[in-house]
Amino acid sequence: MRKGNPEPLTPKLQAELEALAAMPESEIDTTEMPEIADWSGALRGVFYRPIKKPLSLRIDADVIDWFQRQGQGYQTRMNAVLRAYVERHRKSA
């Protein structure tokens, strides 16, 4: 299957999906896939990748140095700090 251009469903598979959609959830057998109660090992962002935009940004040298001293991935960590700030303020707005 190609990303963004999936193959069309076969009539048989389409019929199965429609039958499942029409069924009440209580009748769907999920015994082979138990509910996950412990999400501590879950990885965030494995499938979702936000769109990144290149940007020229002026940041104080000491701030950049601090992040760079933490090792590889400093730009990702800077993005995470900015995202946490946005999320915190988005909830309070």
C-alpha positions as CSV (number, residue, x, y, z in Angstrom):
1,M,0.0,0.0,0.0
2,R,1.4,3.4,-1.0
3,K,1.2,6.3,1.5
4,G,-1.6,8.7,0.6
5,N,-2.8,6.6,-2.3
6,P,-4.2,3.3,-0.8
7,E,-5.4,0.5,-2.9
8,P,-9.2,0.3,-3.2
9,L,-11.0,-2.2,-0.9
10,T,-12.3,-5.4,-2.4
11,P,-16.1,-5.7,-2.4
12,K,-15.7,-8.6,0.1
13,L,-13.6,-6.6,2.5
14,Q,-15.8,-3.6,2.1
15,A,-18.8,-5.8,3.1
16,E,-17.0,-7.1,6.1
17,L,-16.2,-3.6,7.3
18,E,-19.8,-2.4,6.8
19,A,-21.1,-5.4,8.8
20,L,-18.7,-4.6,11.6
21,A,-19.7,-1.0,11.6
22,A,-23.4,-1.9,11.8
23,M,-22.8,-4.3,14.8
24,P,-23.2,-3.0,18.4
25,E,-19.8,-3.0,20.2
26,S,-21.1,-5.5,22.7
27,E,-21.4,-8.1,20.0
28,I,-17.8,-7.7,18.6
29,D,-15.5,-10.4,19.9
30,T,-12.3,-8.8,21.2
31,T,-11.1,-11.7,23.3
32,E,-8.0,-12.2,21.2
33,M,-6.9,-8.6,21.8
34,P,-7.2,-7.8,25.5
35,E,-7.5,-4.2,26.7
36,I,-4.2,-2.5,27.5
37,A,-4.3,-1.2,31.0
38,D,-0.6,-0.4,31.4
39,W,0.7,2.3,28.9
40,S,4.0,2.9,30.7
41,G,5.9,1.3,27.9
42,A,4.1,3.3,25.2
43,L,6.1,5.4,22.8
44,R,4.8,8.9,21.9
45,G,5.0,10.1,18.3
46,V,5.8,6.7,16.7
47,F,3.2,7.2,14.0
48,Y,2.3,10.9,14.2
49,R,5.0,13.2,12.9
50,P,4.1,16.9,13.0
51,I,5.1,19.0,10.1
52,K,8.4,20.8,10.7
53,K,9.1,24.2,9.2
54,P,12.6,25.6,8.9
55,L,12.9,28.9,10.7
56,S,15.7,31.3,11.5
57,L,15.4,32.2,15.2
58,R,17.6,34.3,17.4
59,I,18.3,32.6,20.7
60,D,20.6,33.7,23.4
61,A,24.0,31.9,23.1
62,D,24.0,30.6,26.7
63,V,20.6,28.9,26.1
64,I,21.9,27.2,23.0
65,D,25.1,26.2,24.7
66,W,23.2,24.7,27.6
67,F,21.1,22.6,25.2
68,Q,24.1,21.6,23.1
69,R,26.0,20.4,26.1
70,Q,23.3,17.9,26.8
71,G,24.4,16.0,23.6
72,Q,22.8,14.9,20.4
73,G,19.2,15.9,19.8
74,Y,19.4,19.3,21.3
75,Q,17.1,20.8,18.7
76,T,14.5,18.1,19.5
77,R,14.8,18.9,23.2
78,M,14.4,22.6,22.5
79,N,11.2,21.8,20.5
80,A,9.9,19.7,23.4
81,V,10.4,22.6,25.8
82,L,8.6,25.0,23.5
83,R,5.8,22.4,23.0
84,A,5.3,21.9,26.7
85,Y,5.1,25.7,27.1
86,V,2.5,25.9,24.4
87,E,0.4,23.0,25.8
88,R,0.5,24.5,29.3
89,H,-0.7,27.9,28.0
90,R,-3.2,26.4,25.5
91,K,-5.0,24.7,28.4
92,S,-5.2,27.9,30.5
93,A,-6.4,30.0,27.7
